[in-house]
Amino acid sequence: MAVRPSRAAGLIAGCAVLVGIAAAPAATAQDNTAPDGRAAVEGSVPTWATPAARVGHADPGQHRRVQVALALRDPAGAEALAKAVSTPGSPQYGQHLGNAEFLARFGPTQESVDQVTTWLRSQGLRVTGVAGNRHYVEADADVAQLQTAFRTSLATYRHTTRDGRTHVLAAPESAVTVPAAIRGTVTAVLGLDDSSKTITPAQATAIRPDGTRPGVTPAAGDPNSCARFWAETNNANVPQKYATGQQSNALCGYTSPQLRAIYGLPSSATGAGQTVGIVGAYNLSTIVGDTNRAAGQFGAPALTSGQYSAVLPGTFTDQDRCGPDSWASEQALDVQAIHEVAPAARITYYAGKSCLDLFNTLNKAVADNKVSVINNSWLYPGESTVSQAERDQIGAIAVQAAIQGQAILFASGDSGDNSAPAAAGRAEASYPASHPWVTAVGGTSVALDASNRVKFQTGWENSGNTQSGSAWTPQTDADGRFAGGAGGGVSKIYDQPDYQQGVVPAAIAGGHRAVPDISALADSYTGLAIGFTTPQGYAAYSSGGTSLAAPILVGLVANAQQAHGGDRLGFLNAALYALSGKAQITDVKPVKAGIWSPYMAGFGSVTVPTASGSYLLDLDSKPQTLQSGTGWDPVTGVGTPARRLRLRSRPVAPRGGCRPGGGSHLAPSPQPGRRSRRGRRHRAPGPAHRRRRHQPGHARPRPPPPPSRRVRPQPPRYSLGHRHPRRARRPRRAHVGRLRHRRIRRGDSAWIVRTHGDRRRRRRRDRARAGHAQQLAGLPAPTPSAPCRRTGRPAPRDVPSGRLAHPTAVIPVYAAPGGPAIAALPPTELVSDTWLPVVAEQPGWAEVLLPTRPNDRAGWLYLDDTVSTAHSSYRLEVDRARFTLDLYREGARVGHWTVGVGKPGSPTPVTRTFILASIKDVRPTFSPIVLPTGAHSDTYSTYGGGPERWACTPGPPPTSMAAPVLTAASGFRRTRCR
């Protein structure tokens, strides 16, 4: 129950406040405020910015763009909701929010944005924009201004990434600081360090010594020619290391019909009605023409008018540092791979200003919420390259995407376990693929025969051999025999998510997030034929890498959503891991096979021979630490799709309701089709379940709605304040003896003739309502003086979401959706309106905390017109160890007091609770405002009507960080304010 505005003006000016009486989390309880009123933003210095690697000072005149990231209002609540809507079996599975709903419930407020922008401008920075979801405030300035504003200094450092590339990068020498008044709002300042310069697209292709790519057209009679399908051409002039049929020349590149055959896609699987997104850097202006030309060449339909669109920035920058040509080929691969798998899906390309702008670009795709699946074929070569502050931003963006029903896919990388010589052999997962809230896509090598049947699929981990006379010699360059493979391994940062438990072997995971989650075609030697315009002209070639696997999965998800009637599948991982070991997923294992090629495929910084020669690639032979295997493995995850994905997007809505007779009117109704004690079969209401024998002239029962149509929850039939909705009936003729409603038609008009059955039905309804009201009156009120049956509510330390429910009439509180009533909830309590915190939701229902014994009790309300809802932007937290109470608004602390807590004999409980009411003392002997809350000490059974907890404050609303003294004690009606 919340504080009414008229009675709470003395404390919080009319808010509905949730009070977390618990040991506050470290991040909240810790005060990092310096004497100068500044607070540090933790995690803003990357691990590679060490004194030993320091080169010098950053140029103070260099111009930089920064993004100031703002915190979600309820990060814990947002993550809990993201998990609920993404987990099969959860009552909220598939119940996604729109971007406006997310912004209103979790996004930073406009007031927070205004505070940050005002401060930035006061420091001389130019504010250039605000993200649509208010996640970022963009600004620019020179280095000298940035150093002054954030009270840090920028230096340059020499850093060698795990893929062997050496960079000179700028980064802060010390933690970034901001004024303490906005520290609760600011979570990171991006753009001060150059980690983003290490981002690369994850594409692989063979390159001739002259810099050109091999073609896609086989040459008849040439033993060195590429093969159109597995073993069509096998160079007999080189040693045959493998059995007949297991060695083949490199493939020319699979065509669209071949790619669709690999995944068993019927002609109806087109992704129709779906819109998917791609995040990349820069823009290939010829992409539509190139895609249509490649489609004609490789057997795919052309793009229709408006099927492809691009969201472009005003300008492109940093071309000298990012390599626009590599991003052009990446864009062509992504668009063409998606289009061949889902030829009717709409594609939206989100272009970053440069490779340094990809976080902001991904955030825009999520904030717009116009695409249901987002492809990302780019990565950092290792988690250690990225600062903690930057990693946190991917988490916030991905959680919003999950709540909105958007799937974010990332390529897992092309450098295997990233144990290159530069990494001294230490394996490390790529990022952001290792983040638990994204889907990491690994890679396979695929052999398709002349009939478009899959001969085998194996993990993409290639070992290189060079011909030496009549034998093959393993390559011994800087990367040893490793010649490219899908990224995988175990995160050193993130704990194992729930969806991987029981699927990923504990011996591999060790309690950490494991990568990848699923896989698709990636080996460029068995890759996809694409074409695009290069500076030298149009080129067609076989492309690969996990940047091919990721868009293939995007297309497959679009097809799956089409099969589900267009519903978004959302964050995929829980549903994908549920398919492990089932027919929809092929369990990928090693095979003994090899591919011959006159060239080696170069990508990233994997060292391979660059001259023409005679080379043999051993497939999936564990050149590093990764290899496919039975069950989940670090190359292919749970496996690769065996056929068109079938992922259930929504559960059937829970059935509520009460039966009108035979016991309590507040008891749950039996399920349709189940037999009662009398042996009669209960049937759900509506003509679809009226089992009347069909006779000529009688209307047939309506078929059930299609699976794609959302099923509304059924309300309790006779609860107060609402009636069970009657379904529209189709015109039917009936025997006179059974007539209740007869519909008479004349021309275009119709009349309903009511009979005596209506009066009997009304009498039964009135009796049922009277009985219901009588039983409701006999239920206890959920107050501290009335013990309630146990309903349970775990996680007392969870942060409240801020959502509140208010009954406008006396309504029942249920033990579960559709279950028995346990209490009667009044609209007011202690002269204040009844407002209860919502801690869980199901379609049509809300679970709320109750002020009843014992603590942590909750019940369910049916959400009809007798219940109104609202959102509170305030939160109180009591730290029992530090004797402090803090008031937060939109996540920012706006008040701080010293408090007292219960003694060991009557301890203050660790729980979530709320302000029960507000009482203004007419004779303010102790304080003008007394606030009883919904929690109490378990050691007190009675005191003045119940063992409430009371709090008081002596002063006006807190407007600064001043600390008036407030006392909260256990089991006392009032507490003296010192």
N, C-alpha and C positions, 0 to 999 in steps of 0.2 A: 504494500500500500504506500502510495507516494504522498509527498507533501503537497497540499493544495496551495495554489498560488496565493490566495488571500491570507493564508495562515502561515506561510513559510517565508514571507518577505523579510523577516528578521534574520534569516540565515542564508538562503540561497535564491531569493527572488523568483520563486515560482517554478521550481524544477521538480521533476520526478526523479528521485535520487536512489541509486542502488548502493548499498553499503557493503563492502567486502570486509567483514570482520575476520581477519586471518593474518597469519604471518605473511607480510608482504613479500613478493618476489624480490630477488636481489636487485634486479634492474630497476624496479620501482622504488625500493627502499633506499638505495644508494644515492647519496647526494654528491654529485661531482662539481658543485658550484665552487668556483675559485673566489678568492677575496675580491677580484675585480668584477664579479658578477657574470663571469663567463663559465660555460660548461663544455666539456670535451665531447666530441662525437667519436665514439670508440670505433676501432677498426678502419680508420681512414688512412693508415700507413701500410702499404703492401709489405709482405714478408721479404721481398727481394731488395727493399730500400734499406740496406745496411751500411754502416760507416765504411766497411771494407770495400763495398762496391761503389762508393761515391766518387763521381768524376769531377763535379764542380757545381757552381750555382746556376740556376735556371736564368735565362735571359729576362730581366725585369720588364723589358719592353714588348715581350712576346704576347700576342693576343690569344686569349683562351675563352672557350665557351664552357660553362658549368651548368649542371642540373642539381638543384637542391631538392632532395627527395623528402616528401612529407609522410608522416606516419599514418597508418590506418587508425581509426578511432578505437577499434576493438580487434587487434590482431588475433588474439586467442579465439574469440568468437567467430571471426572470419574463417580461420583455419578449421575450426570444428564444423562449421557449416559446409565448407568445401569438401571435407571428408564425408559428411553425411549425404550430400547430393551426388557423390561420386562412387559410393560403395554399394554394389548390388546387395539386396537384402535389407538395406536401410529404409525405413519408412519414407525418408526424404529423397531417396535415390531418383535422380532425374528432375527434381523440382527446382529448376534453376531460376535465378533472378535476372532481370534485365540490368543494363548498365546504369540506368537512372535509379533503380531500386538499390543496387549495390552502393552507389554514391550516397544516397540518402541514409543508408544504414551503416556503412563502414568507411566511406571515403572521407578524406580530410574536408573540413568545413571551409566555406568561403572566408570566414573570419580568420582561420589559420593561414590561408593563402595571403590575405591582406596583411597580416602581421609580418609574414616573411618577406613579401615584396616591398613593404614599407621599409623594413630594415635594410634590405639589399640596396634599395635606392639611396638610403641615407649613407651608405658606405661608398657611393659613387659608381656602383655597378649598374649596367643597363639591363633592365628586365625585358626579355624578348618574347616571352610567351609562358603560358600555363597549360599543362596537359589537360585533356578533356576530362580525365578522372581525378584531376588535381594531385596526381602523384608526384609530378615534377614542376618546379618553377625554374624556367630557363633564364640564364643571364650571361652576359659576357663582360670582360674587362681585361686589362693587361695584367701581367703577373704581379707587378708591384701593388696594384690595387687589391688583387685577390689575397696577397700575403697580409696586407693590412687588415682587410675585412675579416679574415678567418684566423688571424693571429698565428700564423705559421710561416715557414720559409720553404720554398721549393728548390730542390737540388736535382742534379742529373745523376743517374746511376747506370752502370754497365750491367746488363742482365742477359744471360744466355738461357733461352727457353729450352724446354725438354725436347723440342724437335731440332735442336742444334743451331738455331739462328741466334745471333748476338745483336742486341739492341742497346741503344743509349736512350733511356727513358727518364722522364721527369716524375717526381713524386714528392709529397710533403715530407719534411724531415721530422716533424712532430705532429701530434694529433691536432686535427682541425677543431677550433672552438667557435661557439656561437653564444649570443646572450642567453643566460639561463631562462629568461622568460619565454623563449621559443625553442629551447632544447627538447622539450617534450614533443614538439611538432616535427623537428628536423631529425631525420634518421641517417642521412648521408649527404655528402657533397661530391658528386661525380664530376670528372673532368680535370681534377687537379693532378691526378697521376695518369700515366700513359699506358696502363695495362691493356687498353683496347687496341693498341698498335700491334699486339701479338695475335689478334684474331685472324683466322684464315678460313676461307671456304674449304670444305672437305670434299674435293673432287679429284679424281684420278683418271689419267689418260696416257696412252703411249705417245712419245714424241720421237720423231726421227732426228738423227744428228743435224740435219739442216734446219731444225726447228718446226717442221711441218708435222701434221698428224697423219697416221696411216689412214687410207680410205676405207670405205665400207663395201666396196664392190669386189667380189672374188675374181681372180684371173684364172681362166680355164687352163688346166694342165700345169699350172705353176705350183710346185710343192711348197713354196714359201707363202702362198696366198692364204688369206684369212678364210675361215669356214663360216657358212651361213647357219649351220647347226652343228651340234657336237659330233666330231669325228667325220664330218663331210670331207674334210681334207686333213690328212695326217702325214706329215713329212716323213717319208720312209727312208730318207737319206741321213737321218740322225738316229742315234741310239734309242731303241725302244725300251724305256725303263719300266713301262707298265703293260699289263695284259692287253690283249686285243680289245679295242673299244674303249679303253680307259685312258688313252692318250690322244690328244687332238691339237691341231693348230689353233691359235687364238681365234676367237670368233670375230666376225665383222661387226657385230652389234645386233642385238635382237631387235626385231621390228615390233610394231604395235600388236599384231595378232599373236606373235610369239610371247610377248610380255603378258598379255591377257591370258594366254594358255597356261603359263606358269602358275597362275593363281586361280585357275578354273572359273574365269568370269564369263557368265552368259551374256548374250547380246543385250539383255535388259538391264545389266549393271552398268549404268552410265553416269551415276551421280547427279541425275536430274533433280533440280530444285535445291541443290546445295551450293553454298559459296564458301570457298576455301581461300586461305591467305598464304602469302609468301613474304618473309622478311629478308631483305638483302640490302646491299649498298650500291649506290649509283643506279643507272638505268640504261638498258639496251634499247635504243630507239627503234630498232628494226625487229623487235621481238615478235610482233604479230605476223609480219610477213615471213620471218624465218620459221616460225612455228607452222604456218600453213604450208610453206615449201617443204619442210621436213615431214609434215603429215602426208602430203601427196607422195613423197618418196618412200615412206616407211609404213604406209597402210593405215593411217589414222584419219578421221574426219577433220576437216578444217574448222578453225574457230568461227563461230557465228558472230554476227555484229553485236557488240556489247558484251560478249562472253568474257573478254579479258579487259581489265581496267587497272590503272596504276594510281597510287597515291604518292605524289612526288613532293619533295621539299622545294623551297624557293630557289635554292642554289646548291651546288655540290662543292665540296671542299676536300682538302688533304689528298688530292690525287697522287701526289708524289710519295705519300707514305702508305697508301692502301692498295695500289695496283688495280685500277678500274677494269682492265682486261680480264683478270681472273674472276671478277664479280659478274662480268657480262656472260662468260661461259656458264657460270653457276646459275644465273637467272634463266638462261636458255634451257639448261638441264632440268631445273625445277619445274618450269612451265610445261615443257614437253612431256616429262614423266607423268605429271598429274593429269595432263590432258589425255594421254594414251590410256591410263587406267580408268579415268572418269571423264569420258569425252563430252558429257553434257554439263558438267559442273562449271559454275562461274569461278573465275580466278581473279583475285585482287592482289596486286603486288605492292607492298609497302617498301618504298625506297628510302634508305638512310642517306643523310648528307655525305657520309663517309663511313669507313669501317669503325670510326670512333663514336658513331651515333646509333649503334644497333640496339642498345637497351631502350633508348628513347623511342626508336621506331617500333620495337616489339610492344612497348607500352601503348603506343598509339593504336596498334591493331587490336589490343585488348580493350582499350577505352572506347573505341568506335563500336566494338561488339557487332560488326557486320559480317564477320566470317566465323565459321564454326570450328575450323581446324587451321592451325597456323604452323607452317613449315619453316624450320630454321636449319640451314645447311652450313652453319658456321660454328666455330668453337674456339676456346682457349686451349692451348696445348698443355693442359694440366691445371688442377685446382689451385696450386700454390701461386700461380701467376696473378690471381684475382684477389683483391683486398676483401676483407670481411664485409665492409660497407656495401661494396658492389654486389657481392653474393646475396646479401639480404634483399636487394632490389628485385632480383629475379624471383625470389620467394614471394614477395608481395604482389608482383605482377601475375605470377602463375596461380596464386590463390584466388585472385579476382577472376582470372580466366576460368578456373574450375567452378566457381560459384555461378558464373554466367553460362556454363555449359560449353566452354571453348577448350579444345584439346591443343596442347603445345607439344610439338615434336621437335627433337634435336638429334642431329647426326652424332653418333658416338665417337667419330674420328677415324682416321685412316692410318694411324701410327701404332696400332696394336696397344700394348700396355704402356706406351710412352717411356720405355726404358732405354732411350737412345743413349749414345755415349755421353752426350751433354748432361744426362741425368744420372750418370755414374751407375747405370743399371738398375736404378730404383724405379719400380713401377708406380704409376699414378693415373687415376682416371681423368678423362677430359672433362671440361666444364663448358657450358651449363648442363651437359648430358647427365652429370652425376647428381643434379638436384632432385630431391624426392618428388617434387611437384611437376616434373616434366616427364615425357615419355622418351627414353633413349632408344635409338634405332641402330642396331648392329647390322652386320652384313653377311651375305652368303655368296658362294660360287654355285652357278646353276648350269647343268647340262641338259639341253632340250634336244630330242632326236628329230628325225625328218618328219615325223607325224605330229609334231608339237606336243609330245608326251615328255614329262620330266623323267630323265634317266637317273639323275641323282641331284641332291642338293647337299652341300657341305659348308662348313664355316669358312669365311674368307680370311684366311691367314696363309699367305703365300711364302714359300721358301724358294730362293733363287739358286739356279745351277747354271754354270757355263760349260759348254762342250769343250772337252779336252781330249782330242783324238776320238776314240771310240767309247768314251766314258763321260759321265757328268761329274763335275767338280763343284761342291758347294761354294758359293761366293763368300769372300772373306773381306769385304769392304768395311767401312765404318759401322754399318748396321749388321754385319755378319751376313747370315743367309736370309735374314728377314727382308722381304721384298714388298711389304705392304699388307695391311690387314685391318679389320674392323677394330675400333677402340673398345676396350672393356676393362673390367677390374673392379676394385672395391674402393669406395670413397674413404678418405682419411678425415673427412669433416662431418658427414651426415650419418646419423644413426639409421639402423634398418627400419624402413617404414613397415606398417602393419601388413600391407598387401604382399610383401615379399616373404613374410614369416611362414614357414612350413613349405615353401616352394624353393627358395634359394638355400642350398645346403649350408648349415651353420658352420661347417669347417671352412667354407669359402668366405662367407660374409663376415664372420666374426663379430656380429652385432652391428654391422655397418651397411649402408646403402650399396647395392651391387649394380653394375652396369654391364650390358644393356638390358632392356625390357623385352624387346622383340626384334625381329630382323627381316630384311628383304634383300633382293638382288643388289650387290655392291661391287663385285669383282669386275674391274674394267676389261679383263681378258674374256669375260663372259657378259659384257655390259650391254648398255642400251645405245642404239644408234640415234644420234641427234645431229642437228645442223644449225649453224648460226653464222652471222656475218662478222668476220674478224677484220682487222685493218688490212689484211691481205686479200679479202674477199670471202665469199661464202665457203664454209668448210663443213663437211659431214664426217663424223668419226664415232668410234665406240667410246662411251664415257662410263665412268663408274665412281666408286667411293661410297661412303655412307651418305653422301649428299645426293646420291641416286636412291638409296634405300629409303631415306626419310620421305621424299615426295611420293614414292610408290605407296608407302603406308598412308599418306595423306589421301591419295586417291581411293585406296581401299576403305578408309573410314568414311569418305563421302558416299561410296556405294552402300556401305552398311547403314548409314543414316537414311539414304533413299529407301532402303528396304524396310526401315522402321517408320515409314510414313513421314520422313523429314525431321523427326525429333533429333535434337542434338544428343550425342553420346557423352559429351563432356570429357573430363579427365579420364583417361582410358585405363590406367594401370591396374586398378583393382579388378576391373572386368577382364583384362587380358590375363592376369595371373589366375583368375578363376577358370580360364580355358586351358591352363597347362595340363597336358596329358590327354586332352580331348581331341576329337576328330578334326576340329577346325584348325588345329595347330599341328604342323609337322615337326616332330622332334628331330633336329638336325644333328647328324653324327659324322665323324671323319670317314672319308673314303680314300682308297688308294687310286689316285688319278693324277695326271699331269697335263700341262698345256705348254706347247712349244711356240716360240715367237722369235722373230728376228730383231725385235726391239723390246726394251723394258719400259714399263709404265712408270712415269715419274710423277710425284705429287708430294706436296708438303716439303719436308726436308729429309725424307727417307732416301738413303744413299743407294743408288743402283747404277749399273753400267750405263753409260750414255752412248756408246758406239754401237754400230750394227754388229750383229754376231749371231750366234746360235745359243738360245737360252731355253731352259726348261723350268717351269714353275711347278713345284710340288704343292698340292692343295691340302690345306688344313693339317700340316705336319708339325705343328707346334714349334715354329722358329723362335718364339720368345717364351712367354709363360702361359699363353692363351691357346685354347683348343676347344672345339665343340665337343659335346658329349651327351650322354643320356640325361634327360630332364633339363633343368635350367643350366646354362653354361655361360661363361664370360665372353662369348663371341656372338651368340645368337639369342641370348636371353631364354625365354620360354620356348622359342622356336621361330618358325616362319609360317605365315598364313597358308593353309592348305587349300582353301576355297574361299568363297565370298564370306567375309566376316558376318557373324550373326551375334550381335551384342544387344541384350535387352536394355532399352533405354529408360523404361519406367516400370515400377511395380504396379500391381493392381492396388488401387486405393483401399485403405482399410475399411472394413464394413463396420459401421456403427449401428446405433438404433436399439430400441427396446421393444420387446414383444408386448402387445396390448392386453394380454391375459395370461393366467396360469402362473402366478407369482408376482414378484415386484415389477411394477411398470418401469423401474429404472434398471432392470437387469438387461444384459445384452441379448439381442435376438439371435436365434440359431441360424447357422449358415444355410443358404439355399441348398436343397438336395440332401440334407441330413435328416434323419428320422427323429422325431420327438419320442417321449416316453410312451405315448399312446400308439406309436407306430405310424402316425401320419407323416407324410413327407412335407416339410416346410418349403415353400416356394417364395422366391423374391417377388415383390410387387411389380406390376407392369405387364403389358400384353405379351412381352417376349417369353414370360414364364407361365402364362395361363395355358395349361395343357388341355385345351378343348379339342376334341377329335374334329379333324377337318371334314366338312361336308360341303357339297356343292352350294355355293352362295355364301359360305362362311369365309371370312377373311383369314388367311394364314397368319400364324404368329410372326412377328417381326424377327429377323435374324439379329444376333447380338452385334453391337457396334464393332467396327474394325479395331485391331490392336492399337493402331496409331492414335485413336481418339482417347483423350484423357477421361478417365472414369471419375466422376465426382463422388466424394465420400457421402455416405448416407447419414443424416442426422438422427438423433434419438426421436422416435416417432411422436411421443406424447410429452416431451419435456416442455416446460413453461415457455411461453413467448413465441412459439413457432409451430407450424404444422408440417407434417410430412408432405413434400411436393408430389403432386399426382402427375403421373406421366400422361402425355396426350394419347388418346386412344384412336385407333383407326376405326372408321365406320364399320359396323358389323351388324348382322342380323342375328337374333337370338330367339330361343323359344320363349313364348309369353310367360310361362311359369317361372323363368329364371331372369326375367327382365328387371333391370335396375335403371338403365338409361337407354332410351331408344332414340336414335338419330333418324329424323325424317328429312329426306331431300326432295326439294322441288326446284328444278332448274339449278341456279347457282346459289340458292338459299338453303339453310339448314336450321332445324329447331331441335332442341333436346327436350323430350317429354319426361319429366321426373315422375316417379311412381312412389308408392307407399314405402318402398325400400329405403328411400332417402331419410324418412323420419326415424326409422329404426337405427340406421347408421349414425345419425346425429345423436340419438340418445346414448348409443354405445360410446361414442366419442366423448360426450359430456361426462358420462360416468367414469371413463378412463381418466379424463383430465382431473376430475374431482379426487379420484383415488391418488393420482400422481401428486396433486397439491398437498393432500393429507400426508403422504409419505415424505414429501419434501420438507414439510413443516416439522416432521419428527426427526429429521437428520440434525446432527450437531453442527454448530457454527465452527469454522476452522480458526479458533482463537487459542491463545496460550492456555486458557482455562479449560479447554476441551481436548483431551488427548485424542489423536486421530490414529486410525489403523495404519499400519506401515505401508507406505507406497514406495518409499525408497527414492533417493536422489544422490548419486555418487558425485565424486569430484568436488568437494566443498571449496577447493582453492581455485576453481575455474573463475575467470574474470567474467562478470555479467555482461550480456550483450547490449543492454540498454533498452530492449523491447519490453513493453508493459501492456497489461490487459486490465480492463475495468468493466465490471458488470453493471449494467444500467437497471437491473432488477435482480431479485433473488433467484439464483440459478444453482443447479447442482454441480458439484465437483466430482469427477469420475476417477476411479482407480486406474483406468486405462481407456484409450479410445474405444467407445462402445461398451465399456465394462460397467460394473455396478457403481451407483452413486455412493459417496462416502461422506459428503458434507454438503451443507447449503450455504452458499457464499452470498453475503448481503452486499448491496451497492455502497454502503458506507460503514465505517468502523471508527469509533471514537470521534465522532462528528466530522471526520474527514472522508473524502471519497476513497473507495477501495481501489488501489492500484497495485497489481502484483507483477513481479518480474517473470518474464517468459524465459524458461531455460531449455526448452525443446519444442519442436513443432512437427506435426504431421498434417497432411492435407485436411483442412477443416477443423483441426484441433490444435491446442496449445497447452503445454505443460507449464504450470506456474508454481513458484514457491509459496508455501503456506505458513502463517504464523502460529503454528500449533506444536504441541509436544509430541515426540521429541524433535530436536532440531533436524534440519535438512529434509523436511517432509515436503512433498509436492503432490499435485493432483492435476487432472486434465479438465480443460474447459472446452465445450463445443462452441466454435466461433460462428455464431449467427448474429442476428441484429440486436441481440441483448448484450453483446460484448463489443466494446470499442477498444482499439489498440493505439499505442503511441510509442514514441522513442525518447528516451532521456539521454542528454549529452553529458550528464554529470555522474561521477562515481566517487565514493568515499572509500578510503582504505585505512584500516587500523593495523599498525605494526605492533604486535604485543611485546616483542623483544626490545623495541626502541621507545615504546610509550608515545607514539606519534599517531596523529590522524591527518591525512592529506585529502584535499578536495581536488578532483580533476575535472576539467571540462574539455571535451574533445581530445582526451589523452594528455592535455597539458595541465600541469599542476598550478592551481590558482589560489590555494589556501593551505596553511600548515599550522597545526596546533600540537601542544603537549597534552596527553591524556593519561588517565589512570585506567588500569584494567583489573579484573577480578583477582583476588588472592587465590593461592593454591586450593583453599577449601571451596571456593566457588569460582572456578576459572572461567575466563572469557573463552567461549568456544571458537574453534577454527571452522568457519563456515561462511557461506554467502548469505546475506540477509538484506533487509531493506527497511526504510523508515515506515513504521506502521501508521503514524499519524503525526500531527503537530499540535501542540497545546500551548496557547499563550497564557502565561500566568497573570491574572488580574492584579495580584499583589506580588510583584517581582522581588520576593525576599532573597531568592538565590539567583534567579536568572529570568529573562523575559520569555524565553522559548524553551520548552521541554519536548524532546523527541524520543518517544518510545520506538523501538525497532522490533523486527520480527524474530530475532534470535534471543536466547536466554540461557541461563546456566542450568545444566541438567541436575544440579544439586538442590535446586529450589522447586518445591512442588506447588506452594501457594504463597502469594503475597499480594494482597490488595486485588484479587481477581486474576492473578496469574504472574508467573515469574518473568515478566518482560525485562528487557534491558533498556535503560534510560540514558539519554545524553542531553547535555544542555550547553548553550553558548551565551556569553554575556554581551556580545557586541553586534555591530551591524554586519552586512554581507562582506565577506573577505574580498578585497579588491587588490591586494598586494601580497607580498610574501611576509607581511607582519604576522606575529605569532601570539595572538591572544590565547589564554589558557582555557582548555576545555577538558572536562572530566567525564569519563564514561565508566561506570562500575556495574557490577553484576548483582541483580537481585534487590536493588534499592529503588524506591519510588522516585526519589530525587537525589541529585548529587550536587554538593556545593562546588561552585566554580571558584577556584582560588584566584 
